Amino acid sequence: MTYLNLFLAFFRSGMLGYGGGPSSIPLVHKEVVGKYKWMNDEEFGDVLALGNTLPGPIATKMAGYIGYRVAGILGLFIALLATILPTIILMILLLTSLREFKDQPWVEGMTKGVIPVVAVMLAVLTWQFFESSKKGLGLKLSLLHIFAGVVLLQFLGVHPGIIIGALLAFALFGPLKGKNKQTVNVREGEKTG
């Protein structure tokens, strides 16, 4: 019964999560925390935070972890399958239909009409990332990162993976390392004082 519930929870989330992973997160929360009570809100928040730090689609990462936690390795595969199955089915149906009607003017207009919508969605996402960056780094450092990113990507042709790796290395070994030493020194001073 646990396997069936796991499949249904993630299949429903996959079917109703129109727009991809971020839109399915509230649906997964409703199933995992609200309906089946496999986790509480704090645990779900931790899984969401961890999933956001890893590469790849958030919905499959969360499904894999939650499935494993609830029912082991088989649960992991069931949750993953339930998450991707709706997309596979809909893609096959839509691609078959579009292939039959691809030369129709309304299909060409529909595909061209999607481009501005995607551009707006990406712009909104970019603005949200900028707002988060401002809160974490401050305005000046955020603008410096944007400027450096544009120069490195557009003008120097540096691969995005190299930039991300360098930023992760800087975050791990740069200013945090100094802060940790200061924190340790302050704590040691408190103990002796």
VMD Tcl script that draws the C-alpha trace (Angstrom):
set ca {
  {0.00 0.00 0.00}
  {2.90 2.36 0.72}
  {4.21 1.89 -2.82}
  {0.79 2.65 -4.31}
  {0.42 5.76 -2.13}
  {3.91 6.89 -3.11}
  {3.10 6.43 -6.80}
  {-0.24 8.25 -6.51}
  {1.22 11.15 -4.53}
  {3.93 11.89 -7.07}
  {1.81 11.05 -10.12}
  {-0.83 13.57 -9.03}
  {1.87 16.17 -8.42}
  {3.39 15.47 -11.82}
  {0.06 15.66 -13.63}
  {-1.11 18.85 -11.97}
  {2.24 20.64 -11.73}
  {1.77 22.70 -14.88}
  {4.90 24.65 -15.68}
  {7.52 22.32 -14.27}
  {9.23 21.69 -10.96}
  {8.66 24.95 -9.08}
  {4.91 24.82 -9.68}
  {4.74 21.22 -8.44}
  {6.46 21.94 -5.09}
  {3.23 23.05 -3.33}
  {1.49 19.96 -4.71}
  {4.25 17.67 -3.42}
  {4.04 19.44 -0.06}
  {0.28 18.85 0.09}
  {0.75 15.13 -0.59}
  {3.88 14.45 1.49}
  {3.17 16.66 4.51}
  {-0.60 17.19 4.40}
  {-2.11 13.97 3.16}
  {0.33 11.14 3.95}
  {2.32 12.85 6.75}
  {5.60 11.29 5.67}
  {7.39 14.49 6.79}
  {6.68 17.62 8.77}
  {7.05 21.18 7.42}
  {10.58 21.60 8.72}
  {11.82 18.35 7.16}
  {10.15 19.24 3.86}
  {11.82 22.67 3.94}
  {15.19 20.99 4.49}
  {14.61 18.66 1.51}
  {13.56 21.61 -0.63}
  {16.63 23.63 0.36}
  {18.96 20.71 -0.32}
  {17.23 19.98 -3.64}
  {17.69 23.59 -4.73}
  {21.44 23.42 -4.14}
  {21.91 20.39 -6.39}
  {21.86 20.48 -10.20}
  {18.89 19.17 -12.13}
  {15.10 19.38 -11.89}
  {13.81 19.95 -8.36}
  {10.76 17.68 -8.73}
  {12.79 14.56 -9.53}
  {15.36 15.26 -6.81}
  {12.65 15.64 -4.20}
  {10.76 12.59 -5.46}
  {13.89 10.47 -5.32}
  {14.81 11.50 -1.80}
  {11.29 11.29 -0.38}
  {10.65 7.97 -2.11}
  {13.88 6.55 -0.68}
  {13.08 7.84 2.78}
  {9.55 6.40 2.76}
  {10.17 3.03 1.09}
  {13.87 2.48 0.35}
  {15.39 1.91 -3.08}
  {12.16 0.62 -4.62}
  {10.34 3.67 -3.24}
  {12.95 5.90 -4.87}
  {12.30 4.34 -8.29}
  {8.52 4.38 -7.87}
  {8.50 8.07 -6.89}
  {10.81 8.98 -9.79}
  {8.72 7.02 -12.28}
  {5.52 8.62 -10.98}
  {7.09 12.07 -11.32}
  {8.32 11.68 -14.90}
  {5.55 9.46 -16.29}
  {3.00 12.29 -16.79}
  {5.59 14.31 -18.72}
  {6.51 11.33 -20.90}
  {2.87 10.56 -21.69}
  {1.98 14.17 -22.45}
  {5.11 14.73 -24.56}
  {4.36 11.66 -26.68}
  {0.75 12.76 -27.19}
  {1.62 16.38 -27.90}
  {4.53 15.62 -30.21}
  {2.42 13.13 -32.17}
  {-0.38 15.67 -32.49}
  {1.98 18.51 -33.39}
  {3.69 16.41 -36.05}
  {0.34 15.83 -37.74}
  {-0.59 19.51 -37.60}
  {2.86 21.12 -37.82}
  {2.20 22.77 -41.17}
  {-1.00 24.43 -40.00}
  {-0.71 28.21 -39.50}
  {-2.22 28.06 -36.01}
  {0.49 25.63 -34.84}
  {3.26 27.87 -36.19}
  {1.62 30.86 -34.50}
  {1.31 28.94 -31.25}
  {4.99 27.98 -31.21}
  {6.04 31.55 -32.08}
  {3.68 32.90 -29.43}
  {5.32 30.83 -26.72}
  {8.71 32.52 -27.19}
  {7.71 35.89 -25.62}
  {6.01 34.09 -22.72}
  {9.18 32.10 -22.02}
  {11.22 35.30 -22.25}
  {8.97 36.99 -19.67}
  {9.15 33.95 -17.39}
  {12.95 33.97 -17.59}
  {13.03 37.72 -16.93}
  {10.85 37.29 -13.83}
  {13.09 34.46 -12.63}
  {16.17 36.61 -13.26}
  {14.66 39.46 -11.25}
  {13.84 37.07 -8.38}
  {17.44 35.79 -8.40}
  {18.69 39.39 -8.38}
  {16.46 40.25 -5.41}
  {17.75 37.19 -3.51}
  {21.31 38.12 -4.40}
  {20.79 41.67 -3.13}
  {19.58 40.34 0.21}
  {22.52 37.96 0.56}
  {25.39 39.91 -0.98}
  {24.24 43.52 -1.09}
  {23.55 45.71 -4.13}
  {27.15 46.55 -5.09}
  {28.47 42.99 -4.95}
  {25.39 41.70 -6.80}
  {25.89 44.23 -9.61}
  {29.59 43.33 -9.73}
  {28.69 39.64 -10.12}
  {26.22 40.45 -12.91}
  {28.75 42.60 -14.74}
  {31.50 39.98 -14.35}
  {29.10 37.24 -15.48}
  {28.10 39.11 -18.64}
  {31.74 39.86 -19.51}
  {32.90 36.29 -18.87}
  {30.00 34.61 -20.67}
  {29.30 36.94 -23.59}
  {32.63 38.57 -24.37}
  {35.23 36.06 -23.21}
  {33.25 32.90 -23.97}
  {33.94 31.21 -20.62}
  {31.84 28.09 -20.05}
  {29.10 28.60 -17.40}
  {30.22 25.46 -15.57}
  {33.64 26.98 -14.94}
  {32.08 30.15 -13.51}
  {29.74 28.18 -11.25}
  {32.61 25.98 -10.07}
  {34.77 29.03 -9.30}
  {31.94 30.69 -7.35}
  {31.31 27.51 -5.36}
  {35.02 27.21 -4.56}
  {35.09 30.87 -3.50}
  {32.04 30.34 -1.28}
  {33.61 27.28 0.33}
  {37.14 28.56 0.84}
  {36.89 32.35 0.63}
  {35.17 34.66 3.11}
  {33.48 31.88 5.10}
  {36.85 30.45 6.01}
  {37.86 33.79 7.53}
  {34.51 34.17 9.32}
  {34.80 30.70 10.83}
  {38.25 31.55 12.22}
  {36.91 34.77 13.72}
  {33.96 32.91 15.25}
  {36.29 30.32 16.76}
  {38.55 33.08 18.15}
  {35.55 34.91 19.65}
  {34.25 31.71 21.23}
  {37.68 30.86 22.63}
  {37.89 34.41 24.04}
  {34.47 33.95 25.67}
  {35.60 30.70 27.30}
  {38.80 32.21 28.69}
  {37.14 35.52 29.66}
}
mol new
graphics top color blue
foreach p $ca { graphics top sphere $p radius 0.5 }
foreach p [lrange $ca 0 end-1] q [lrange $ca 1 end] { graphics top cylinder $p $q radius 0.2 }
display resetview
